[in-house]
Amino acid sequence: MTQTISAASEEEANPLVLWLNGGPGCSSLASALTEIGPCVVSSLHDGMEANPFSWNANANIVFLDQPANTGYSYGSYSVKNSKAAARDIFMFLQLFLKAFPQLSTTQLHIAGESFAGHYIPAVAAEILTQNKVYHFTHIKLQSLMIGNGWVDPRIQLRYYEPYGCANDSRYKPIFDEATCQKMRNVLPTCQKLMNACYKYQNSITCVPAAVYCQKTQLGPYDSTDRNDFDIRLKCQRESELCYNITDSVNVWANKLKTRQELGVDPSKGVFTTCNDKIAYRFALSGDMIISYAPQVIEALESGVRVLVYAGDMDWTCNWYGSLAWTIALEWSGQHGYGEAADLKWYSSTTGKLAGQSRVYKNLMFLKVNNAGHWVPYDQPEHAMELFNTWLNNRTLV
């Protein structure tokens, strides 16, 4: 595994943030270079420019490429599920804190996007378990930040039809009524297959559920030619993840000078934003559609703060489903959270209506207005405000 470290300063008081991208198999360098790192790639492929909305102003951030063979990382073994990935990430943290002992007493926040909705809860559970083992460095896990996360697929799959068929923005409804009705008609079969997957959690039950539900609930979107991660945009099919900016990331990351300066082994092949082979292995294992909500519950009950945020223009992990799975969490604060009001968030930075939030005890959900799957990319000012407010344990509204 390799990592890119962005240190706000050498002050030990600054919190430590571990950033994980999703996929599975997508490089965290992509977020560092397009969203929240100190420098971002130029859209003209000719270098880098300073990011005025970097998240490292008040934190030490580690961008980790994992599992092995994601991004710049490489290894001779294959990880096939999020729990195995979490064990490797925990051991990486142990090695990292030994290399940088001045950070071993700081608070750790684990943040990320998309399929990191699996990774983040899994890593949290691993840390909470291993903190009880005295021969490991104790990690002060403070919070989780899950952006447009894929956490509880059975619940989230119920909300593609409601999201795609609602008439609540200038870009919706996405589907005509015939398509909406067809999605409704086949949802019970999807849910029946998902119930079997959740009960047995193996490839025999989960792979057929994934194939059927993907085809019937997400599949209709393919014919729209819209960006999977932002319903406002047309998908740039020639580029990874529908965005031309990924071409800029790949060009910069594959420059010989870049690789030499970062110490990347030149024999390890071409850098790509995402490694589809890793996603394929995770899919075959069934891990991609099992729930990591139990691990979120474990974190909440252990006193860890949990932030779930979602851009309102994302299709892939839409905010309807994200709010729904947080409401369904069976934790000690479930009733209070379910009854909590949804409050408007007006940005103190821009003065604009930036979203709406729901908070109860140590759980917060935030819908971010006018943002797709990558909230810091679409709303950098509001995302930075959100991040800094969360780190300081303050409220947005």
C-alpha positions as CSV (number, residue, x, y, z in Angstrom):
1,M,0.0,0.0,0.0
2,T,1.1,3.6,-0.6
3,Q,-0.2,6.8,0.9
4,T,-0.1,10.5,0.2
5,I,0.2,12.5,3.3
6,S,-1.1,16.1,3.6
7,A,0.0,17.7,6.8
8,A,-1.7,20.9,7.9
9,S,1.2,21.7,10.2
10,E,3.5,19.9,12.6
11,E,1.3,20.7,15.6
12,E,0.3,17.6,17.4
13,A,-3.0,19.1,18.4
14,N,-4.3,18.9,14.8
15,P,-6.6,15.9,14.2
16,L,-5.6,13.1,12.0
17,V,-8.0,12.3,9.1
18,L,-7.8,9.1,7.1
19,W,-9.4,9.5,3.7
20,L,-10.7,6.5,1.7
21,N,-12.1,6.5,-1.8
22,G,-14.6,3.8,-2.9
23,G,-15.0,1.8,-6.0
24,P,-14.0,-0.7,-4.7
25,G,-10.6,-0.2,-6.3
26,C,-10.6,3.6,-6.8
27,S,-7.6,5.6,-5.8
28,S,-7.8,8.1,-2.9
29,L,-5.4,10.2,-4.9
30,A,-8.3,11.1,-7.1
31,S,-10.0,13.0,-4.3
32,A,-6.7,14.5,-3.2
33,L,-6.2,15.9,-6.7
34,T,-9.7,17.0,-7.6
35,E,-11.5,17.7,-4.3
36,I,-9.9,18.2,-0.9
37,G,-6.1,18.1,-1.3
38,P,-3.8,21.1,-1.0
39,C,-3.3,21.1,-4.8
40,V,-5.6,20.0,-7.6
41,V,-4.9,19.0,-11.2
42,S,-5.4,21.5,-14.0
43,S,-8.1,20.7,-16.5
44,L,-5.6,21.4,-19.2
45,H,-3.3,18.5,-18.2
46,D,-0.4,20.8,-17.7
47,G,0.2,20.6,-14.0
48,M,-1.2,21.5,-10.6
49,E,-2.8,24.6,-8.9
50,A,-3.3,25.5,-5.3
51,N,-6.7,24.5,-3.9
52,P,-8.2,27.3,-1.8
53,F,-10.7,24.9,-0.3
54,S,-8.3,22.2,0.8
55,W,-9.3,20.3,3.9
56,N,-5.8,20.2,5.3
57,A,-5.9,23.7,6.7
58,N,-6.9,22.3,10.1
59,A,-6.0,18.6,9.9
60,N,-3.3,16.2,9.0
61,I,-4.8,14.1,6.1
62,V,-3.7,10.7,4.9
63,F,-5.0,9.6,1.5
64,L,-4.7,5.8,1.3
65,D,-4.8,3.8,-1.8
66,Q,-6.3,0.4,-0.9
67,P,-6.9,-2.5,-1.3
68,A,-3.5,-3.5,-2.8
69,N,-3.2,-2.7,-6.5
70,T,-5.5,0.3,-6.2
71,G,-3.9,3.5,-7.7
72,Y,-0.2,3.6,-6.8
73,S,-0.3,0.7,-4.4
74,Y,0.7,-2.8,-5.4
75,G,0.9,-6.2,-3.9
76,S,1.0,-9.9,-4.8
77,Y,-2.3,-10.8,-2.9
78,S,-5.9,-10.1,-3.5
79,V,-8.5,-8.6,-1.1
80,K,-12.0,-9.7,-1.8
81,N,-14.2,-8.0,0.8
82,S,-14.4,-4.9,3.1
83,K,-13.6,-6.8,6.3
84,A,-10.3,-8.1,4.9
85,A,-9.6,-4.6,3.6
86,A,-10.3,-3.2,7.1
87,R,-7.8,-5.5,8.7
88,D,-5.1,-4.3,6.3
89,I,-6.0,-0.6,6.9
90,F,-5.8,-1.1,10.6
91,M,-2.3,-2.6,10.3
92,F,-1.3,0.3,8.0
93,L,-2.5,2.7,10.7
94,Q,-0.3,0.9,13.3
95,L,2.7,1.2,11.0
96,F,1.9,4.8,10.2
97,L,1.6,5.8,13.9
98,K,4.9,4.1,14.7
99,A,6.5,6.1,11.9
100,F,4.9,9.3,13.1
101,P,4.6,8.9,16.9
102,Q,3.8,12.6,17.4
103,L,0.4,11.8,15.8
104,S,-0.3,8.7,18.0
105,T,-2.1,10.7,20.6
106,T,-4.3,12.7,18.3
107,Q,-7.9,12.1,17.5
108,L,-8.6,10.1,14.3
109,H,-11.5,10.8,11.9
110,I,-12.2,8.4,9.1
111,A,-13.7,10.0,6.0
112,G,-14.5,9.0,2.5
113,E,-17.0,8.6,-0.3
114,S,-19.1,6.0,-2.1
115,F,-18.1,2.4,-1.5
116,A,-16.1,3.8,1.5
117,G,-19.6,3.5,3.1
118,H,-18.5,-0.1,3.4
119,Y,-14.8,0.5,4.3
120,I,-15.3,3.2,6.9
121,P,-17.7,1.2,9.2
122,A,-15.5,-1.9,8.8
123,V,-12.4,0.0,9.8
124,A,-14.2,1.5,12.7
125,A,-15.3,-1.9,13.9
126,E,-11.7,-3.2,13.5
127,I,-10.3,-0.3,15.5
128,L,-12.8,-0.7,18.3
129,T,-12.0,-4.4,18.6
130,Q,-8.3,-4.1,18.4
131,N,-8.2,-1.2,20.9
132,K,-8.9,-3.9,23.5
133,V,-5.7,-5.7,22.5
134,Y,-2.9,-4.1,24.5
135,H,0.0,-4.9,22.2
136,F,-1.4,-2.5,19.6
137,T,-1.2,1.2,19.6
138,H,-4.5,2.6,21.0
139,I,-6.2,4.6,18.3
140,K,-8.4,7.5,19.5
141,L,-11.3,7.1,17.0
142,Q,-13.3,10.3,17.2
143,S,-15.7,10.3,14.2
144,L,-16.7,8.8,10.9
145,M,-17.6,10.9,7.8
146,I,-19.5,9.0,5.1
147,G,-20.1,10.9,1.9
148,N,-22.8,9.6,-0.5
149,G,-22.0,6.2,1.0
150,W,-23.0,2.7,-0.1
151,V,-23.8,1.3,3.4
152,D,-27.1,-0.6,3.6
153,P,-27.9,-1.7,0.0
154,R,-31.2,-3.5,0.8
155,I,-32.7,-0.2,2.1
156,Q,-30.9,2.0,-0.5
157,L,-32.2,-0.1,-3.4
158,R,-35.8,0.8,-2.4
159,Y,-35.1,4.5,-3.2
160,Y,-34.1,4.5,-6.8
161,E,-37.7,4.5,-8.1
162,P,-38.8,7.2,-5.6
163,Y,-35.8,9.4,-6.3
164,G,-36.0,8.9,-10.1
165,C,-39.7,9.4,-10.3
166,A,-40.1,12.4,-8.0
167,N,-40.8,15.8,-9.4
168,D,-38.8,17.8,-6.9
169,S,-36.3,19.6,-9.0
170,R,-35.8,21.0,-12.5
171,Y,-33.9,17.8,-13.4
172,K,-36.7,15.4,-12.3
173,P,-38.6,13.2,-12.8
174,I,-35.9,11.2,-14.5
175,F,-38.2,8.5,-15.8
176,D,-41.6,8.3,-17.4
177,E,-44.5,6.7,-15.6
178,A,-44.2,3.4,-17.5
179,T,-40.6,3.0,-16.4
180,C,-41.5,4.0,-12.8
181,Q,-44.3,1.5,-12.7
182,K,-42.1,-1.3,-14.0
183,M,-39.5,-0.5,-11.3
184,R,-42.2,-0.7,-8.7
185,N,-43.5,-4.0,-10.0
186,V,-40.1,-5.8,-9.8
187,L,-38.9,-4.2,-6.5
188,P,-40.5,-7.0,-4.3
189,T,-38.5,-9.6,-6.2
190,C,-35.3,-7.5,-5.7
191,Q,-36.1,-7.2,-1.9
192,K,-36.8,-11.0,-1.6
193,L,-33.4,-11.7,-3.1
194,M,-31.8,-9.1,-0.9
195,N,-33.4,-10.7,2.2
196,A,-31.7,-14.0,1.3
197,C,-28.4,-12.3,0.8
198,Y,-28.6,-10.5,4.1
199,K,-29.6,-13.8,5.9
200,Y,-26.8,-16.0,4.5
201,Q,-24.2,-13.4,3.3
202,N,-22.4,-15.5,0.7
203,S,-21.8,-15.4,-3.0
204,I,-24.5,-17.9,-3.8
205,T,-27.2,-15.7,-2.4
206,C,-25.7,-12.2,-2.9
207,V,-24.4,-12.3,-6.5
208,P,-27.9,-13.2,-8.0
209,A,-29.5,-10.4,-5.9
210,A,-26.9,-7.9,-7.0
211,V,-27.4,-8.8,-10.7
212,Y,-31.1,-8.7,-10.6
213,C,-31.4,-5.5,-8.5
214,Q,-28.8,-3.7,-10.5
215,K,-30.6,-4.5,-13.7
216,T,-34.1,-3.6,-12.5
217,Q,-33.5,-0.7,-10.1
218,L,-30.4,1.0,-11.4
219,G,-30.4,-0.2,-15.0
220,P,-33.2,2.1,-16.3
221,Y,-30.9,5.0,-15.7
222,D,-28.4,3.8,-18.3
223,S,-30.7,4.7,-21.2
224,T,-30.8,8.4,-20.1
225,D,-27.1,9.0,-21.0
226,R,-26.8,11.1,-17.8
227,N,-23.8,11.1,-15.5
228,D,-24.3,8.3,-12.9
229,F,-22.9,10.7,-10.2
230,D,-24.7,13.9,-11.2
231,I,-28.2,13.9,-12.8
232,R,-27.6,17.4,-14.1
233,L,-24.7,16.3,-16.4
234,K,-24.2,14.2,-19.5
235,C,-21.9,11.3,-19.0
236,Q,-18.5,11.7,-20.6
237,R,-18.3,8.1,-21.8
238,E,-14.8,8.3,-23.0
239,S,-13.5,9.2,-19.5
240,E,-13.4,7.1,-16.3
241,L,-16.4,7.7,-14.0
242,C,-18.1,9.9,-16.6
243,Y,-15.8,12.9,-15.8
244,N,-13.1,14.4,-18.0
245,I,-11.2,15.6,-14.9
246,T,-10.2,11.9,-14.3
247,D,-8.2,12.2,-17.5
248,S,-6.3,15.0,-16.0
249,V,-5.6,12.9,-12.8
250,N,-4.4,10.0,-14.9
251,V,-2.1,12.2,-17.1
252,W,-0.5,13.9,-14.1
253,A,-0.2,10.6,-12.1
254,N,1.6,8.9,-15.0
255,K,4.2,11.5,-15.7
256,L,7.6,10.2,-15.2
257,K,8.6,13.2,-13.1
258,T,5.5,12.7,-10.8
259,R,6.3,9.1,-10.3
260,Q,10.0,9.8,-9.5
261,E,9.2,12.5,-7.0
262,L,6.6,10.3,-5.2
263,G,8.9,7.3,-5.2
264,V,6.6,5.2,-7.3
265,D,8.2,2.0,-8.7
266,P,8.2,2.7,-12.5
267,S,7.8,-1.0,-13.3
268,K,4.4,-1.2,-11.6
269,G,2.3,-0.3,-14.6
270,V,0.0,2.5,-15.6
271,F,-1.9,4.5,-12.9
272,T,-5.7,4.4,-13.4
273,T,-8.2,6.1,-11.2
274,C,-10.1,2.9,-10.7
275,N,-9.1,-0.8,-11.0
276,D,-12.0,-2.8,-12.3
277,K,-10.4,-6.1,-11.4
278,I,-10.8,-5.3,-7.7
279,A,-14.4,-4.3,-8.1
280,Y,-15.0,-7.6,-9.9
281,R,-13.5,-9.6,-7.0
282,F,-15.6,-7.8,-4.5
283,A,-18.7,-8.4,-6.6
284,L,-18.1,-12.1,-6.9
285,S,-17.6,-12.4,-3.1
286,G,-21.0,-10.8,-2.5
287,D,-19.5,-8.1,-0.3
288,M,-20.7,-5.2,-2.4
289,I,-24.4,-5.6,-1.4
290,I,-24.2,-6.8,2.2
291,S,-24.9,-4.2,4.9
292,Y,-22.3,-2.4,7.0
293,A,-25.0,-0.7,9.1
294,P,-24.3,-3.0,12.1
295,Q,-20.8,-1.6,12.2
296,V,-22.2,2.0,12.1
297,I,-24.4,1.0,15.1
298,E,-21.4,-0.3,17.0
299,A,-19.6,2.9,16.4
300,L,-22.5,5.0,17.6
301,E,-23.0,2.9,20.7
302,S,-19.3,3.3,21.5
303,G,-19.6,7.1,21.5
304,V,-18.1,7.7,18.1
305,R,-19.6,10.6,16.2
306,V,-21.1,9.7,12.8
307,L,-21.7,12.2,10.0
308,V,-23.6,11.0,6.8
309,Y,-23.7,13.6,4.0
310,A,-25.1,13.3,0.5
311,G,-25.3,15.6,-2.5
312,D,-28.9,16.0,-3.7
313,M,-28.0,15.5,-7.4
314,D,-26.3,12.1,-7.0
315,W,-28.0,9.1,-8.6
316,T,-25.7,6.3,-7.6
317,C,-26.1,6.7,-3.8
318,N,-29.0,9.2,-3.7
319,W,-29.9,11.1,-0.7
320,Y,-33.3,9.5,-0.3
321,G,-31.7,6.2,0.4
322,S,-28.9,7.7,2.6
323,L,-31.4,9.3,4.9
324,A,-33.6,6.2,4.9
325,W,-30.8,3.9,6.1
326,T,-29.8,6.3,8.9
327,I,-33.4,6.4,10.1
328,A,-33.5,2.6,10.1
329,L,-30.4,2.1,12.3
330,E,-31.4,0.2,15.4
331,W,-29.4,2.0,18.0
332,S,-30.2,3.5,21.3
333,G,-31.0,6.9,19.7
334,Q,-33.2,5.5,16.9
335,H,-36.4,7.0,18.2
336,G,-35.0,10.4,18.9
337,Y,-33.2,10.6,15.6
338,G,-36.4,9.5,13.8
339,E,-38.4,12.2,15.4
340,A,-35.7,14.9,15.0
341,A,-36.5,17.9,12.7
342,D,-34.9,18.5,9.4
343,L,-33.4,21.9,9.7
344,K,-32.2,24.2,6.9
345,W,-28.5,24.9,6.7
346,Y,-27.5,28.4,5.6
347,S,-23.8,28.6,5.0
348,S,-21.9,31.1,7.1
349,T,-19.4,31.3,4.3
350,T,-21.6,32.1,1.3
351,G,-24.9,33.0,3.0
352,K,-26.7,30.6,0.7
353,L,-29.1,27.8,1.6
354,A,-26.6,25.0,1.5
355,G,-28.7,22.0,2.6
356,Q,-30.6,20.5,5.4
357,S,-29.5,18.6,8.4
358,R,-30.9,16.2,11.0
359,V,-29.1,15.6,14.3
360,Y,-29.6,13.6,17.4
361,K,-26.9,12.8,19.9
362,N,-23.8,11.6,17.9
363,L,-25.5,11.0,14.6
364,M,-25.9,13.7,11.9
365,F,-27.4,13.5,8.4
366,L,-26.8,16.3,6.0
367,K,-28.2,16.8,2.5
368,V,-26.0,19.2,0.5
369,N,-27.8,21.2,-2.1
370,N,-26.6,21.4,-5.8
371,A,-24.0,18.7,-5.3
372,G,-23.6,15.3,-6.9
373,H,-21.7,12.2,-5.7
374,W,-18.5,14.2,-5.0
375,V,-19.7,17.0,-2.7
376,P,-16.4,18.7,-2.3
377,Y,-15.9,18.8,-6.1
378,D,-19.3,20.5,-6.7
379,Q,-19.6,22.6,-3.5
380,P,-16.0,23.2,-2.3
381,E,-16.8,26.2,-0.1
382,H,-19.7,24.5,1.6
383,A,-17.8,21.2,1.9
384,M,-14.9,22.9,3.6
385,E,-17.2,24.7,6.0
386,L,-18.9,21.4,6.8
387,F,-15.6,19.7,7.4
388,N,-14.1,22.3,9.7
389,T,-17.4,22.6,11.6
390,W,-17.5,18.9,12.1
391,L,-13.9,18.6,13.3
392,N,-14.6,21.3,15.9
393,N,-17.8,19.5,17.1
394,R,-20.0,22.5,16.3
395,T,-23.4,22.6,14.8
396,L,-24.2,23.9,11.3
397,V,-27.6,25.2,12.2
